[in-house]
Amino acid sequence: MDNSAERAFDPITNDNDFEGYRIYRSTDPAFQDPRGNFPGSGEWSIVNGYPIAQFDLVNNIYGYSQTTVNGIAYYLGDETEVTHSFRDIQINNGQRYFYAVCSYDRGVDSIQIYPSENAITVSQTLRGGTILPKNVVEVYPNSPVVGYTDAEVLNVVHAEGKGVENLIYVWLTLRWFRKTTYSVLLFQVMKTASGLNII
């Protein structure tokens, strides 16, 4: 995760004026979807469109900015608190989605500096591929395979002896195994004068 925007300083004011993050979702790499469903405020013509989520600092700076461009103010958020994770549940399995995370600052009303936001700059190759910047990901959500069950640990019992060893657990993907029972054997390695012995 890159949270460098939270520590960045404005080159004009020399202040850390980070305010929050906006998350955009689109089914096309040009991010036309967030612009198409934007409410009537007209703000989309200045920024990346209408976000599906917005997280901002709890710092008594919220609502619309006082500084405007062509009469349009920037929405600074609702003091929802900055978070570094987001789960989207309004999607369709198998549909390709692009997600962009854009940081924004609060601007400076006293000298009429409008809030700024990171751009979404997805490039397309001549062969139809996409080159994604570091703030954009491409995903294909899918449901688990039919019959899949999570791994579980059942009643681990200490049968005998002293239990003072360090164990390292390695979880392997279930698709590598056939449906059967497996035994796990634990060995003790003893260092002797003639070398290592496995007991």
DACOR-V512747 format. One record per backbone hydrogen bond with DSSP energy under -1.0 kcal/mol. CO is the residue of the C=O (numbers start at 1). NH is the residue of the N-H. If there is no record, write none. Layout:
co,nh
CO,NH
CO,NH
//
This chain:
co,nh
3,6
4,7
10,14
15,10
15,17
17,106
19,57
20,104
21,55
22,102
23,52
23,53
24,100
26,98
28,31
32,36
33,37
34,50
39,42
42,45
43,46
43,47
53,23
55,21
56,81
57,59
63,76
69,72
72,69
74,65
77,63
92,95
97,139
98,26
99,137
100,24
102,22
103,118
104,19
104,20
108,113
109,112
113,108
116,105
123,131
125,128
129,125
131,123
133,136
135,101
137,99
139,97
141,94
145,148
173,176
174,177
178,180
188,199
190,197
192,195
195,192
197,190
//
